[in-house]
Each structure stands twice: as structure tokens, then as C-alpha cells.
């Protein structure tokens, strides 16, 4: 009596169960990642909107004293509004694709931007610890 076919059946069933669990885990992880990315995108867009609104208000007040400076501040506020709208209109996967494409086309600018962001974060954390 040979019990090999039963053994192969058990191994095959275990492999199918493992594959199903692996697929479920992958889908769950992907779903959680997408929710986290959307949440981060929404927070960033909201902050861009808040800063843009503050800059618009500052530009309105500055227009009484210095039209040139008010114009610059207004343009900065408009840029932040555009960034907010861009973030709100895009899915996180599309944003990642755009960032990857930009990084491939402009590697030196990407590294420089990461360096500047690192400096800004270090100053932020240093100021918070004082």
C-alpha cells in the first residue's frame, strides 16, 4: 500500500491554504497602506489649505502697506492652494508614481530636496526639544 498520493494531496491542500492566506494578508496590508496614504494626503492638503488661507489674509493686510510684498505673499498662497488642489485630486498611488518619475528625471534636485527637508526637520526637532 502506497500512501504517497494522500501525502501529495495534503501538501497540495496546505499549499493552497497558504497561498490563500498569503493573498488575504497581501490585500489587507495593501488596504491598510492605502488608507494610511490617503490619510496622510488629506492631512497635507488640509495643512496646505490652512497655510494658504493665512498667507492670503497676510497678503490682504500687507496690500495696504507694501504692494510688492503683498503680491509675493499672494503668489505663495496661490501656489499652496494649487498644491492642495493637486493633492486632493490625486490618489496616493498616482502621487507615488509622479514622485518616482520626477526623481528619475531630476536625481540631483531630488537629493537636494531631501537634504533641505532633512535640515528643516532637524531644526524643527531641535526647536521642539529646547
C-alpha positions in Angstrom: 0.0 0.0 0.0 1.4 3.3 -1.1 0.2 6.4 0.8 2.1 8.9 -1.4 -1.0 10.2 -3.2 -2.6 11.1 0.1 0.6 12.9 1.2 0.7 14.8 -2.0 -2.9 15.8 -1.6 -2.3 17.0 2.0 0.7 19.0 0.8 -1.3 20.4 -2.1 -4.1 21.4 0.2 -1.7 23.0 2.6 -0.1 24.9 -0.2 -3.5 26.2 -1.4 -4.4 27.3 2.1 -1.0 29.0 2.5 -1.5 30.8 -0.9 -5.0 31.9 0.1 -3.7 33.2 3.4 -0.8 35.0 1.7 -3.2 36.6 -0.7 -5.5 37.7 2.1 -2.6 39.2 4.0 -1.3 41.0 1.0 -4.8 42.5 0.3 -5.2 43.5 4.0 -1.7 45.1 4.0 -2.4 46.9 0.8 -5.7 48.2 2.0 -4.2 49.5 5.3 -1.3 51.1 3.4 -3.8 52.8 1.0 -5.9 54.1 4.0 -2.7 55.4 5.7 -1.5 57.1 2.5 -4.9 58.7 1.9 -5.0 60.0 5.5 -1.5 61.5 5.1 -2.5 63.1 1.8 -5.6 64.6 3.4 -3.7 66.0 6.3 -1.1 67.5 4.0 -3.8 69.0 1.8 -5.5 70.5 4.8 -2.3 72.0 6.1 -1.5 73.5 2.7 -5.0 75.0 2.8 -4.6 76.4 6.3 -1.2 78.0 5.5 -2.6 79.3 2.2 -5.5 80.9 4.0 -3.2 82.5 6.5 -0.9 83.8 3.6 -4.0 85.2 1.8 -5.0 87.1 4.9 -1.4 88.4 5.4 -1.3 89.5 1.7 -4.6 91.4 2.2 -3.2 93.2 5.2 0.2 93.9 3.5 -1.5 95.3 0.4 -2.2 98.5 2.5 1.5 99.0 3.2 3.6 97.2 0.6 2.0 96.1 -2.7 5.1 94.3 -4.0 5.5 92.2 -0.8 1.7 91.6 -0.8 2.0 90.3 -4.4 4.7 87.8 -3.5 2.8 86.6 -0.4 -0.3 86.3 -2.5 1.5 84.2 -5.2 2.9 81.9 -2.5 -0.7 81.5 -1.1 -1.9 80.7 -4.7 0.8 78.1 -5.1 -0.2 76.4 -1.8 -3.8 76.4 -3.0 -2.7 74.8 -6.2 -0.7 72.2 -4.3 -3.7 71.5 -2.1 -6.0 71.0 -5.1 -3.4 68.8 -6.8 -3.2 66.5 -3.7 -7.0 66.4 -3.3 -7.5 65.3 -6.9 -4.9 62.5 -6.9 -4.8 59.0 -5.5 -1.8 58.1 -3.4 -0.6 55.6 -6.0 -0.6 58.3 -8.7 1.3 60.6 -6.4 4.0 58.0 -5.8 4.3 57.4 -9.5 4.7 61.1 -10.1 7.3 61.4 -7.4 9.2 58.4 -8.8 9.1 59.8 -12.4 10.3 63.2 -11.1 13.1 61.6 -9.2 14.3 59.6 -12.2 14.3 62.8 -14.4 15.9 65.0 -11.7 18.1 63.0 -9.4 20.3 65.9 -8.2 17.3 68.0 -7.4 15.7 65.1 -5.6 18.7 64.6 -3.4 19.0 68.3 -2.8 15.3 68.5 -1.8 15.7 65.6 0.6 18.8 67.3 2.1 16.8 70.5 2.6 13.9 68.6 4.1 16.3 66.8 6.5 17.7 70.1 7.6 14.3 71.6 8.1 13.2 68.5 10.1 16.3 68.6 12.3 15.7 72.3 13.0 12.1 71.5 13.9 13.0 68.7 16.2 15.8 70.7 17.8 13.5 73.6 18.4 10.9 71.3 20.0 13.5 69.8 22.4 14.5 73.2 23.8 
